[in-house]
Amino acid sequence: MKRAGPLLLFLLSMALGEGSVPRAEAALLGCLQVLRGLEVLGLYREEGATLVLLGRERPLLLVALERGRPMPHLGPPRGRPLARRPLPFLRELSLARRVVVLPGEYRCFVLHRARVVGVIRLSEDLEPIPLDLPLEALPK
């Protein structure tokens, strides 16, 4: 009966989607590559916050800057577009060590000073999944 504990823990981790350790590690490396390549695609002024749309060719992450600190932001960017500029907080972004494995995708948590500010999503083939934003919200 003493050996049932580790077996139950292993089965539980498989059921929660963390049994594919090599794929999760590959997803974490893929997320790290995406994170290192993020660029500012657009800035917006919205109700006391600056919304920052990050990505490569497509938008992958949206955060709000409040008093200079990035915070999670839900929903499409609204407000007045601002001129793009480099932002120092981008160098401070990191990833959580765990990857959430879901059917058809992987999710990596983006951190700023140990606080979750967003999620990078990868498909099963480790390609970044862009944000689902309305066309009018995308930068031109």
PyMOL commands that set and color helices and strands:
alter all, ss='L'
color gray80, all
select helices_A, chain A and resi 4-15+21-36+88-92+135-137
alter helices_A, ss='H'
color red, helices_A
select strands_A, chain A and resi 39-46+49-55+59-66+69-72+80-82+93-102+105-112+115-123
alter strands_A, ss='S'
color yellow, strands_A
deselect
rebuild
show_as cartoon
